[in-house]
Amino acid sequence: MPNKASNKGHIPIRTCVICKEKGSKCSMHRFVIQKSAILFDEKNILDGRGYYFCDKGKCRASLDSWLKKAKKK
């Protein structure tokens, strides 16, 4: 019986902000909005609220309009 406190084999799941589909953290691209600046976090090390989007063509195409809305908030 495996140790329930162990995180071995755990795969973090993230949700795309565009299409709302779930996927593994390593399959998504992360960015952070800090002081109205959009910073793409290739190494997943930046502080702050991270947003994820998937690699689908429609999500990449819709990202600019989503970012404009997010910056207004």
C-alpha positions in Angstrom: 0.0 0.0 0.0 1.6 3.3 -1.0 2.2 6.1 1.5 -0.7 8.6 1.1 1.5 11.5 2.2 3.9 10.9 -0.7 3.7 13.1 -3.8 5.6 10.7 -5.9 3.9 10.4 -9.3 1.7 13.5 -8.8 1.2 15.5 -11.9 0.0 19.1 -11.4 -3.0 20.1 -13.5 -3.6 23.6 -14.8 -6.5 25.1 -16.7 -6.1 27.1 -19.9 -7.5 30.7 -19.5 -8.8 30.7 -23.1 -10.5 27.3 -23.7 -10.8 26.2 -20.1 -9.4 22.7 -20.9 -7.2 21.1 -18.2 -3.8 19.7 -18.9 -0.5 18.9 -17.1 1.5 21.9 -15.9 4.4 21.0 -18.2 2.2 21.1 -21.3 1.0 24.6 -20.6 2.7 28.0 -21.1 2.8 30.3 -18.1 2.7 34.1 -17.8 2.4 36.6 -15.0 1.0 40.1 -15.0 3.1 42.4 -12.8 2.5 46.2 -12.7 0.6 46.1 -16.0 3.5 44.3 -17.6 3.0 40.8 -19.2 5.9 38.5 -18.4 6.1 35.1 -20.0 7.6 32.7 -17.5 9.4 30.0 -19.4 11.1 28.6 -16.3 8.1 28.8 -14.0 10.0 30.8 -11.4 8.4 34.3 -11.4 6.5 35.5 -8.3 2.9 36.4 -8.6 -0.3 35.0 -9.9 0.4 32.7 -12.8 -1.9 32.2 -15.8 -1.7 29.3 -18.2 -2.6 28.8 -21.8 -2.3 25.7 -24.0 -0.5 25.3 -27.3 -3.6 25.1 -29.5 -3.8 27.5 -32.4 -7.1 29.1 -31.3 -5.7 29.7 -27.8 -2.6 31.4 -29.1 -4.7 33.5 -31.5 -7.1 34.6 -28.7 -4.4 35.3 -26.2 -3.9 39.0 -27.2 -7.6 39.8 -26.7 -7.6 38.0 -23.3 -4.5 39.9 -22.2 -6.1 43.3 -23.1 -9.1 42.4 -20.9 -6.9 41.2 -18.1 -4.8 44.4 -18.0 -8.0 46.5 -17.6 -8.9 44.7 -14.4 
